[in-house]
Every structure is written in structure tokens, then in C-alpha cells.
Amino acid sequence: MRTLIKNIKELVQVETGQPKLRAMGKEMAQMETIKDAYLLVEDGKIKDFGPMRGWSGCADREVDATGRLVFPTFCDSHTHIVYANSREHEFVDKIRGLSYEEIAKRGGGILNSAKATAAASEDELYDMAWRRLEDVLRMGTGAIEIKSGYGLSTESELKLLRVIRRLKEKSPMTIKSNFLGAHGIPMEYRGHQEDYVDLVINEMIPKVAAEGLADFIDVFCDQGFFTVADTERILEAGIRYGMRPKIHANEMAVSGGVQVGVKYGAISVDHLEQMGDAEIECLKGSDTMPTVLPGCAFFLNLPLSPARKMIDSGLPVAMASDYNPGTSPSGNMQLVLSMACIRYRLTPEEALNATTLNTAYAMGVSNEVGTIAVGKKANFLVTKPMPSYEYMPYAYGENKVERVFLNGVEV
């Protein structure tokens, strides 16, 4: 099956040479486009593209994109979309002045979601998560990483990861699963959290691995959560079972999470609202992707991660949604793209690299998705009529996506 997208006003983020795995520093401002272009899809992959005047072949199906732009679909490398309840009452608590840490200490936050998750069936969790996947797909997300972490018991964590496996099996999206048993400390382990760490290491990880449920292992290494020592123990155990590390780090404080992530070869360190020069230096020369979560900083009124400084220092930067019920209840990557420009002062080109190629790298799939390149999955979106690619981050209040194609098929 050959599908031709023709008369494209501008084909955005193409790679005509050897595709890159990530964009770093000044590379993030570089983005190739083709005006008045075509895109040819065959057997779910990108077969060819170029100026429309150069097209002379045939196709089984043609899609006219006159006046419209074509982008690679967004990659969202940090979400928690399998959960049982919203937490708008905590939203009101925050408005009234309670901090995230204060809400967590009294059993709210992650523990609130864990309680609801334990009470929900696997089918109920699946149905809710499927609706969220459908919503973000309509806004242009084609690849997504989904974490567990609202279980905090062996039974509930396995339930969440089985839901993610079902989503992988049904959805055309590229999905990666992340075991985040060390997301919070259950109330019964407060004061002796090393016993909960033991549970994660000795019981949860072996069972997760036995069912092949996780691509990554993650830890919330931050003030009030898991220490560097806790994190090292958990990562070492996960690595032994073939799970690559990721880290929640430096949301609340400079926690040492960046350094421990780099030490253990984490594919990404995420949040990074609190960053110093030592953290930036540590990331230089590493294979770890610094990942900023603008929605969380916006929702909690946190300091902004120094994304501009990281890029100017030669680092890559990714930006993901952190879609979750407590601190970022939105998976709209178009909004993340806009916030990257408006709040973090990235150029549109840098922001697009941060939400596609670099987030694909943070999921370990930048060889498959994230740009328009021959041989990659045909995951792309067709916009509504728009004047230029800069309009995508500029017009932050509307859904600018008209059609989405995953694996070459319109969804």
C-alpha cells in the first residue's frame, strides 16, 4: 500500500542525510523543511519525500494537503496516564496555599491516587487510560512513555503495568512502559522507608521482569522522597533485570538525582526545576537526556528549569507533558511546544526538536520516530491550514491538528 501526501505547503523537520539520534546545543536550532512538498508512505514506513515538482510516481491513495503543513508526530517521553481518579480538590488546596510536599505528607498526592488505583479493576483502569490515549493522539502525539507508580504495592504495580501492556497491544501508537514502584513512600513505611525499598527490590522488580512488563525503571529521587542511596540500590537491581534507568530528579531540591542518573547510564533525567552548574557539567559528555516538564512547573508554580542555559552549554533538551492527575493534568504536547517558546525562550526550531526528536531519544526510539526520514515509521500529522510552522507554538489555544497518521495509516 502506497500513500501519497501531496501539495504539502511545508514539510517540517525532514532529515535528508543520516538521521540523528538527538539534537544537542546549537543543533537544536537547526531544522530542515521543504516547501511545496510530497511525502510517500509504503508499508507503514516513510518511503520518499521531496519537492512536489520532483514527484513522478504512482500511489494507491492520495491525500491533498494544499495549504497545510506536515510535521512528525509529537513524542511524549514522560506520562503517568494510567490512574483511577482526578485530584481537583488538591488543586483547590494549592490555590489556598498548601504546597505539594504538605499535601503529600498528609496522605494526599501520589498516595491519594494509589488508594484509588488499588480499588479500581484492571478493566476500569484500561478504559480510562484508553480514553486519555485517544485524546492525546487527536492532538498529535504518536509515541508515548507510560509509567506505573500509582500502585505502591506489588499487586497494584503489576496491575498498572499489565494495563500498559494492553495499551501497547491495541494502540497504533509507539508505547514504552516504565516501572516506577519508587514513586512515593506508603504511609505504613514512613520512618523506615528502607523496608519499602527492600520490597521494590526483592519482590516487585523480579515479578515485573518475570512478566516482561517494563522497558525502563524509574525512581523519584528528590527531597521528601527517595534518597540517592535508595535510588542506587533500586537502579542496580533494575539493571540486573534488563531495565534501563530513568530518573525523576530535582523537582523540589538539588537532590543528587542528576548525578546518580548519569552514573547509572539513565536514558533521561526528568523535571530539573532545580539545577546548578554542577548538574549541567555532570550532564556534558553523557548519553543522558535532560527532560523538562513545563506543565508541572506551570501547574505548581515551580521555578523554571534553565533550559536556555542547558542548550547554550551544548546540552540536548527534551520537553514532555508529565500528564498525571496531581501536578500536570494535561497531555497536550502542542501546549508543551508553546510553553517551551513562551516560558523557556526556546526558538520554534529548538522547541520542535525538544518535543519530537529529543523526546524520542528519551524513550529510546529516535531511530524509529521523531523526524521525517526515509525508513522511519510513517508517524506524522497534517495541520489545519496555517501560514507557517512558527504558527504551531504561537497559537497556543487551539488544536491545530487536522489528521494524524501512525504507521502510515490515518487514525
Secondary structure, DSSP 4 states (H G I P E B T S, - for coil): -EEEEEEEEEEEEE--SSPPS---GGGGG--EEEEEEEEEEETTEEEEEEEGGG-----SEEEE-TT-EEEEPEEEEEE----S---HHHHHHHHTT--HHHHHHTT-THHHHHHHHHHS-HHHHHHHHHHHHHHHHHTTEEEEEEE--S--SHHHHHHHHHHHHHHHHH-SSEEEEEEEEETS--GGGTT-HHHHHHHIIIIIHHHHHHTT--SEEEEEESTTSB-HHHHHHHHHHHHHTTPEEEEEESSSS--SHHHHHHHTT-SEEEE-SS--HHHHHHHTTSSPEEEE-HHHHHHHTPPPP-HHHHHHTT---EE---BBTTTB----HHHHHHHHHHTT---HHHHHHHHTHHHHHHTT-TTTSSSB-TTSB--EEEESS-S-TTHHHH-TTS--EEEEEETTEE-
